[in-house]
Amino acid sequence: MIIRPERKTDEAAIRRVNEAAFDQPAEADLVDALRSAGAVIGSLVAEVEVEVVGHILFSPAVIDSHSHPGSTAHSHTPTREKPRSIAALGPMAVLPERQGQGIGSQLVGAGLDVCRAAGYDLVIVLGHLDFYPRFGFRPAPPLGIRWEHGADSHFMVMELQPGALAGAGGVVRYRPEFDSV
């Protein structure tokens, strides 16, 4: 198996993988919308014998620290911590007949490396609690980080740069393309 960056010629195969994995077109539409908006940090495919069998995408997100409990409108001071760069993981898809073979794990690992190399501080994901913690993801709400749409029990964060989670509380906002999913 090869993990490699997406190529233009992979777009139809990536759509097929996402539609099959999610049993609906919404995630495939999201990938297309993020790609069209130029909002892709990294898009990787897993290829087995020239067939694309898995896909992962990372896009930028922001954290609104003014929505964090205890923050005030006066927090815009010159001593304020630098904004954190946040990568949103998702969607991640593997063909149903290829699931359980470690493809998703390899995609996540390679994608985290892409985000780390690009200088991102944090990665967020809304996903399975029994899958993502093995990579270092932790539940975000106990750290004061919430998702703008709720579902906090499945919302997780991972620190890519040491100390990036210190004082990182607030509400995470995904790109507007996610609103259709």
Secondary structure, 3 states (H helix, E strand, C coil): CEEEECCHHHHHHHHHHHHHHHCCCHHHHHHHHHHHCCCCCEEEEEEECCEEEEEEEEEEEEEEHHHCCCCCHHHCCCCCCCCCCEEEEEEEEECHHHCCCCHHHHHHHHHHHHHHHCCCCEEEEECCCCCHHHHCCEECHHHCEEECCCCHHHEEEEECCCCCCCCCCEEEECCHHHHHC
